[in-house]
Amino acid sequence: MKNELSQWSKEELKIYILMLCAKIDSEESKVEINLIKSKVDSKIFKRIYKEFRNDDEDTCFEKIEYVIGKHEYSHKELSDLKNEVLEVFNSDKNFENQERYLYKVLDNILY
């Protein structure tokens, strides 16, 4: 698994993170999925989404932590990613406790 993950691009990782954000409240709303799709390449989205659907939450965190360490991010890139995470959380007009918790976890992982 880790060898394949080390080949993930920043774009692939972003899609994966945003998918976790959409699913963390146990429901991936159409609004959230459409927002993510609007921000990324559709072919990459389909491939990452297929993989994401087979992963449990612990696996998601392991993958994110592993891949984030393989890339160097500028402050602006991290800030942009955090803003996109918040945009997904707020897209369904319901920023729940699970989403708040995930935001804190991702903030720790990303910084």
N, C-alpha and C positions, 0 to 999 in steps of 0.2 A: 504494500500500500504506500509506504512513505516514498519509495522511489518514483512512483507515478505522481504523487502529490508534489514532489520537488519540481516537476515540470509545469505545474499550474502557473498561468500568468496572473498578473494583478487583476485583470478583468475577470478571470475565472474565479478567483478568490472573492472578489467583490460580489459576484452573482451568488456565490455560495453563502456569504455572510448575509446578504439581503434576503435570501430565501429563508434562512434561519430566523431572521427578524419577522418575516411574514408568518412563519409557522409557530413561533414561540407561544402564542396564546391558543394553540391547538386548532387554529383555523386559518387557512390561507385564503383570504378573501380575494375575489376577482379584482377588486380595486388595487390591492397590494401587488398581485401578480402582474397586472397590466402596467402598473407603475414601473416595476422592475424591468419588464420586457421593453418598455419605452426608453430605457436608459442603456441597454446593452445589445450586442449582436445576437440575432435570433438563433443562429446555429449554435453558438456557444451556450446560450441560455438552455436550449433543448438538451444538450449533452450534460451540462451541470445539473439541471433540474432532474434528469433521469437518475443521476448518481445520488443527488440529495434525497430523493424520495425513498431510497433504500437505507439511509443512515438514521440511527437513533441520535438523540441529543448529545450523549457523551462522545460518540464518534464525530459529530459535527464540531464540537469544541476541540477535540484532538486534532482534527484536520486543520482547523483554522489556526490554532497555535503553531502547528508544525510549519504550515505554509507561510504564515506571516513572518516567521523567522528567516525564511529563505529570500525575502525581498527587502530592499532598502526603500523606505518611504520618506518623502519630504514632509515637512510640517503641513504644507498645503494639501498634499495628497491625503494625509490622515484626517485633516479637517474636512475635506470634501467627502471622504468616506463616512465620517461621523454625521455630517449633514444629510447624506443619503439614507443612513440608518434611521435618523429621526423622521425623515420624510416618509419612509415606509411605515414606521410606527404610527405616524399621524394621519396617514392616508385614509384609514377607515374611521377616522374621527373618534377613536377609542384607544387611548394610551393606558393600557392596563398594567397591573402590578408585575406580571411576568415580563412585559416589555421594558418596564423601568429597571427590573433586575438585570435583564440581558444587556441593556444599555450600559449599566455599570460594569458588568463582566467584560463586555467588548472594549470599553474605555480602558480597563486595566490591561487587556491583551494588546491593544493597539499602541499603548504608550509606555 
